[in-house]
Amino acid sequence: MNWNFQDILITERQNLPLDWQKIKNYEELLVEIGFGNGEFTTFLAEKNPDALIVGIEVSQMCVTKACRRALASGLKNIKLMHGDAGLILRKSFTPHTVSKVFMNFPCPWPKSRHASRRVTVPSFVNLLDYILKVGGEFHLATDVEWYALDCAEIFSSQDNFSVAPLIKNPIRAYVTKYERKWQKEGRNTFDLVITKTANKVENESEQEIMEEIFEISGNVAEVMQRLAGSEGVGTDGSGHYVFRDYYMSPDGVGIMLVITSDEGFEQHFYMKFLPRGEKVTMKLDPIGHPYRTPAVKAAIKRAL
């Protein structure tokens, strides 16, 4: 098997939001958040041949496993993305285009300091309002009853969402790895379906144009020495960035590792510095494909 992940993995970060219809002609757009090993993603693609299935996962290891599973299946209607769903959905999708969003057994983040990561927070409600069509659905499967009840409560308070009764131990068309585990342990599982009934507000695309090439005064060695070890917060006052190790080649080209974190979403990427007469040209190395989060934007501004 030729594991050509480029057939499955979407790495475009510039021309956002993406034209999904151009990538793959489809009748419906379905999204799975946190696809794990990709078994449910593959099931969705097989059962919905006329739909495009987009999976989003923050774990690189899971992305690798899911890419292999998708390629082995031979299905052509699966696309996967690596990163934080909150960022990807807002930046990569146009408003009101997704028919269904699935989330299977997410971490409930029980500690209060992690509450902002739950699907019960207002930002997630707004995100679903942004991407779902009228009549679109959010499907949540969980083994944590209070988590499902909290989710049902907050969506019930919204004028443009309808919440179906919570189903205990549902019979599913496909049972995922975690649900099989919970069943063996005798634990209950819950299914919640939330339907969008109207558009709350007219959303505008948040596409931003970020330059890829910058000019800096000075020479490469001076620029990298100035940046080494520097750190700060994101452009919105949250998140964090830090400039780490750097290296200069014999021909004067420099490369520096940058690490950013936005609400727990960490990115590692490189800035490349090339001598151009009395100035330095800085490029974001394309291998890392960084999303333009507030911390990444702040790091770019710091470099300039």
Salt bridges, closest charged atoms under 4 A:
GLU39 OE1 - ARG180 NH1 3.48
ASP129 OD1 - LYS196 NZ 3.46
GLU137 OE1 - HIS139 NE2 2.76
ASP143 OD2 - ARG187 NH2 2.35
GLU179 OE1 - ARG172 NE 2.62
GLU185 OE1 - ARG187 NH1 3.34
ASP191 OD1 - ARG172 NH1 2.88
GLU206 OE2 - ARG90 NH1 3.99
GLU208 OE2 - LYS91 NZ 3.58
GLU208 OE2 - LYS297 NZ 2.45
GLU212 OE2 - ARG292 NH2 2.24
GLU215 OE1 - LYS279 NZ 3.82
GLU231 OE1 - HIS240 NE2 2.64
GLU266 OE2 - HIS268 NE2 2.63
ASP285 OD1 - LYS272 NZ 3.65
